[in-house]
């Protein structure tokens, strides 16, 4: 019995020691890898500003195509021109460049002098007039099956804003989920539409599983834009 009691006391002491050691060293990896107190303001972050501009350009372009509105297409082209000039990888992967948007706008109003002047203004627009957006944003093109899911593992830096933006040029509903290395869900966007975005600030540099779900029967190609340490491959 004395041995049993001694083992029990030893186990209690060990558990207290382990608990105390975790408290003393303050392991930051306890709990989800997300800082819930982070204020992610696009006005103060070149990264969030860059992705926000891309999303706005995508929405304007979609509206312009659906409503046959050349002004919306021209405005989308102006925004996209600034982003493309400063983020070459995004320009090369995403396609549907600002020149293509301007061509579509011109076809909608070939004889309208106002539209022609607006298009000419965008073509002469100097992208350097925009604030610098070089925030390590990268883009990756991928294919997702109908009613399927696509997963990619990315590493994001601790104490810095992280963002994942997915978009498809089709009437397809995509949902986005981000899990940390301990399988904690840190962000989800289940809104209806052809785009989804997650923003958060990791507490430490770590690996995240990004999952994109296609809620349509059709196989579709989409583009994922994010600011990981590096893209796989």
N, C-alpha and C positions, 0 to 999 in steps of 0.2 A: 504493500500500500504506500509505503514511503517513496518508493521509486515512481509509482504512478503519480503521486502528488508532486514530486519533483519535476516529472515530465510536464505536468499540467502548468506548473509555475513557469518552467522554461518556455513553453509554448506561448504563455501569456506575455512573458517578457519579450520574446521575439516579435510577437504581433505588435506590441507597443513600440518596439524599436523600429520596425519597418514603417509603421504609421508615422512615427516621429521623424524618420529620415525623409519621408516623402514631403512632410510639412516643412522641414528645415530647408531642403534643397529646392522646394517649390517647383516640382516637375510641371512645366507648362502644358504637357500633353494629357493632362487630366481633363476630360470633357471634350466636347467638339472643338475642332480647329477653326474657330470663328470668334472674332471679337464682337460681341453683341453691342458694345458701346460705341463702335466705330461710326463716324459720320461720313458717309460717302457722298460728298458734294461734287458734282461734275465741274462746278466753277473753280474749284480748288485743285482739281486733278486733271492733268493733260491726258492721262489714260482714259478716264471716264468720259472726258470731253470728246476724245477721238471716236470712241465706240458709240457715244450718243449721237454724234454727227452722222456716222454710218447708218445707224438705225433710222434717223430722221430722213436721210436720203432715200433709204429703202421704202419707207412709207409714202413719201412724196411720189416716187417713181411708180409704185403700185397704184396709187390714186390716179396719177396721170394716165397710165395705161388703161385702167378700168373706166375712167370718165372721159377719155379722149381729150385731156386737158394739156395743151402744150406748155402752158405757164408752169404747171406743177412739174413737168418733166425737165424744163429748163432750170428751175430752182433746185431740183434734185441733182442735176448735173453740176451746178455751181458748187454745192456742198461736197459732192463726191470728188470733184477735181482737187479740192484742197486736201482731202484725206489721202487720195491716191498719190499725190506728189510727195507726201512725207512718209508714207508707209508702203514701200514697193512690194513687199510680200503680199499685202492685202490687195493691192492693185492687180498683181499677176494671178492670184488664185481666184478672186471673186468674179472676174469677167464683168460683162455688162458695164463697160466703162462710161465715163462722162461723155465721151464723143458719141457713143451709141445712143445715149439718152437724148443728146442734142439732135441727132439725126432723126430720131422718132418724133421729137417735137416739131421739127421742120416739116416732116411728112404730114403731120396733122394740120398744119397751116402754111402751105407752101407760098401763098400770095399775101400773107398778112404782114405788112411792114413793121408793125409793133413787135410781133413775135420774132421776126428776122433780126430786129435790132437787139432784142433781149438775148437771142442766141449768139449774136456777134459779141455782145458784152461778156457773156460767159466764156467764149473762146479766148478773149483777150484778158480775162481775169487772171491776176497774178496770185498763184497759190501762196506765195510767201507773205501775202497780206494777212494770212491767218496766223494765230499763235502756233508755235511749234508743237506738234503732236507726237513726236517720236518717243513713245512710251513703251517700247518693246512689244507692240501689238503684232500678232502673227495670225495668219489665216490658214485653214486646212479644209480642203474639199473632200467630201465623203459621200457614200451612197448608203441609203437606208431602205430596207424592204418594207412593203406594205404591212401595217400593223406590227411592225418590228421595232427593234431597238438597236442602237449603235452605241458602243462604249469606247472611251479613250481615257487613258491615265495620264494626267498632267501634274507637274510640280509647280507650285506657286510659292513666292517668297513671303516670309513672315513679316508682319507689321507693315505691309504695303497693300494697297487696294488690289483686289483680283476681280476679273470680269470675264464672263463667257457669254458670247452672243451668237446665236444660231439663226440662220435665215435661209429661206428657200423661195425661189421665184415661181411659185405656184400656189394654188388655193389648197394648201395642205396644212393641217393643224399639227404643229410640233410642240412637244413638251420637253422641258429640260430639268434635270436633277443633278445635283453635285453632292458627292459623299466624300468625307475625309478618309484617312488611312485606317481608321477604326470603324468604318462603315456608319458613321453618324451623318445623317442628312443635314447639310449646312445651308442648302438653298434649293428652291424649286420654283419653276414658273410653269403653271398649268393653264395659263390664259389661252383663250381661243385665238388662233391666228397662225400665220406662216413665219413668225419669229418668236424667240424667247430669249430672255436675258437673266443672268444671275450676277449679282455684285455682293462681295463680302470682303472682309479683311482677315486673313489667316493670323493666328496668334504665333505660329512658328512656320518655318519653311518645311513643307511637307507635300506628300503625294495626295492627289484627289482623283476620284473616279467621276468622270463626266458622262452622263447617260442621256442620250437623245431618243425620244420615243415618237414614232410616226403613228398617228391615230387615223390614218387613211388607208384604203386598200391598195393604193398605188405605190410602186417603188419610186423613189425620188432622190435627186442629188441635192445636197445642202452644203452650206459653207459655215464652218465654225470659226469664229474670231475670238481670240483670247490673248492674255499676256503671261503665258507660262514661262518658266526658266528656259525651256527649250521644247520644241515639238518633237514627237517620236519619229524615228527613222531618219 
